[in-house]
């Protein structure tokens, strides 16, 4: 389960969460090629996947 601190990291990094096709994307960086991203069917799932990619988990 995610704590509020893990969600605060997303806020502190100023990640963008946006709709990307039929998925949501949580992106840190300027674009998908150079940034770190997580994708999910909901914004929350995208944040979870981002945390895995970023190494928070």
C-alpha positions as CSV (number, residue, x, y, z in Angstrom):
1,X,0.0,0.0,0.0
2,X,1.2,3.5,-0.8
3,X,1.7,6.1,1.8
4,X,1.1,9.8,1.5
5,X,4.9,10.2,1.4
6,X,5.2,8.2,-1.8
7,X,2.5,10.5,-3.4
8,X,4.3,13.6,-2.1
9,X,7.4,12.5,-4.1
10,X,5.3,12.7,-7.3
11,X,4.3,16.2,-6.3
12,X,7.8,17.3,-5.3
13,X,9.2,16.1,-8.6
14,X,6.4,18.0,-10.4
15,X,5.5,14.9,-12.4
16,X,2.7,15.3,-14.9
17,X,-0.2,12.9,-14.9
18,X,-2.1,12.9,-18.1
19,X,-4.3,10.8,-20.4
20,X,-2.2,9.0,-23.1
21,X,-4.4,7.1,-25.5
22,X,-6.5,4.7,-23.4
23,X,-4.1,4.8,-20.5
24,X,-2.8,7.4,-18.0
25,X,0.8,8.4,-17.9
26,X,2.8,9.8,-14.9
27,X,5.9,11.5,-16.4
28,X,9.0,13.0,-14.9
29,X,11.0,14.9,-17.5
30,X,10.4,16.7,-20.7
31,X,9.2,13.8,-22.9
32,X,8.6,10.0,-23.0
33,X,12.0,9.3,-24.7
34,X,14.2,11.0,-22.1
35,X,12.0,11.1,-19.0
36,X,10.8,8.4,-16.6
37,X,7.3,7.3,-17.0
38,X,4.7,4.9,-15.6
39,X,1.5,3.9,-17.3
40,X,-1.8,2.6,-15.9
41,X,-5.5,2.3,-16.6
42,X,-6.1,5.0,-13.8
43,X,-4.0,7.9,-12.7
44,X,-3.3,6.1,-9.4
45,X,-2.0,3.0,-11.3
46,X,0.2,5.2,-13.5
47,X,1.7,6.7,-10.3
48,X,2.3,3.2,-8.9
49,X,4.1,2.1,-12.1
50,X,6.1,5.4,-12.1
51,X,7.3,4.7,-8.5
52,X,8.5,1.2,-9.7
53,X,10.4,2.7,-12.6
54,X,11.9,5.5,-10.5
55,X,13.0,3.0,-7.9
56,X,10.9,4.2,-5.1
57,X,9.6,0.6,-4.4
